[in-house]
Amino acid sequence: MESISAFEIIKVGIGPSSSHTMGPWSAAERFLKHLQNRVALEEVEEVTTYLYGSLAKTGHGHGTVIAVMMGLSGYDFTQIDTETIPEKIEDIKQRGYLLLDNHHEIPFNYDKHIVFEFGISLDFHPNGMRFIAQLKNGETIQENYFSIGGGFVVKEGQGDEEIKNDSKTTEHPCHSSKDIIETCKKLNLRVSELVFQNEQAWRTPKEIREHALYIWEEIRQCIFRGVNRKGVLPGILKVRRRAYELSKKRLNGKKYTNIDEWIEAIRNGPNDFNTVNK
């Protein structure tokens, strides 16, 4: 039985939802690449996106629309400065056009080019998307994608095989808790050491360490951005940010100028149950 890399589970993404934000963003990027493989982007006249099932019902609250617009614009969610996204979206809305792959201008009407199919679901999965590109010669290019959870996206007709393409047989296959316990006992390894050995089916030890540190730094910076912002979260639901006030309470007046100082101040702050959980 084949396995997938731990870094396919623990990875840099975009929120608030892996299936409703990160998946649709990746699907839009994939459709963009599909277009580039078929025609010159200058031949594209417009692109319409149809959201089905669950994506239609929660598309606004989970940022699906924003994700599609950013993916078609050619932005990489692992690299983009998330603070700039609201400005970019507003710019597209105000100007009435979108830059495919950030260089080819096509008209974009927020209410026309993203269609919510509330009462329809595609057969394969509830999180379905359809991209249709209208070309200048009158032809169309169409693809259906499904966001199946965890940021994984599959194209209609291929299904789970796309995920399996990156699967490998690891040195010590572990597909149940029993496998993990027995293998750790047999080899006298901790769980982390067993994972490290198996991960070498995809990467060298040096690459594993570098990628783990990259993810750890992304986690640190994500937390630090969160505790330094007041107001409400992006989107139409207007959810109040809570991290800033929680951090302020834990700091108890202590000052900091960078993330390491903040972590130290939090570590040395009050840690009673009521403070931590309110």
SULRASUL-V291963 format. One record per backbone hydrogen bond with DSSP energy under -1.0 kcal/mol. NH is the residue of the N-H (numbers start at 0). CO is the residue of the C=O. Records with the same first field share a line. If there is no record, write none. Layout:
NH: CO, CO
//
This chain:
2: 167
7: 4
8: 5
9: 5
20: 16
21: 16
22: 17
24: 20
25: 21
26: 22
27: 23
28: 24
29: 25
30: 26
31: 27
32: 28
33: 29
34: 30
35: 31
36: 32
37: 33
38: 34
42: 39
43: 40
44: 133
45: 133
47: 131
48: 112
49: 129
50: 114
51: 127
52: 119
54: 51
56: 52
57: 53
61: 57
62: 59
63: 58
66: 62
67: 63
68: 64
69: 65
70: 66
71: 67
72: 68
73: 70
74: 69
78: 75
79: 75
83: 80
87: 83
88: 84
89: 85
90: 86
91: 87
92: 88
93: 89
94: 90
95: 91
97: 105
99: 103
100: 71
101: 98
102: 99
103: 99
105: 97
107: 95
111: 108
112: 108
114: 48
116: 50
117: 115
119: 116
127: 125
128: 144
129: 49
130: 142
131: 47
132: 140
133: 45
134: 138
135: 42
137: 134
140: 132
142: 130
144: 128
145: 153
146: 126
147: 151
151: 148
153: 145
155: 143
157: 154
158: 154
160: 157
161: 158
163: 159
164: 160
165: 162
166: 163
167: 2
179: 175
180: 176
181: 177
182: 178
183: 179
184: 180
185: 181
186: 182
188: 183
193: 189
194: 190
195: 191
196: 192
197: 193
198: 194
200: 197
201: 198
202: 198
207: 203
208: 204
209: 205
210: 206
211: 207
212: 208
213: 209
214: 210
215: 211
216: 212
217: 213
218: 214
219: 215
220: 216
221: 217
222: 218
223: 219
224: 220
225: 221
226: 222
228: 225
232: 238
240: 230
245: 241
246: 242
247: 243
248: 244
249: 245
250: 246
251: 247
253: 250
261: 257
262: 258
263: 259
264: 260
265: 261
266: 262
267: 263
268: 265
275: 271
276: 272
//
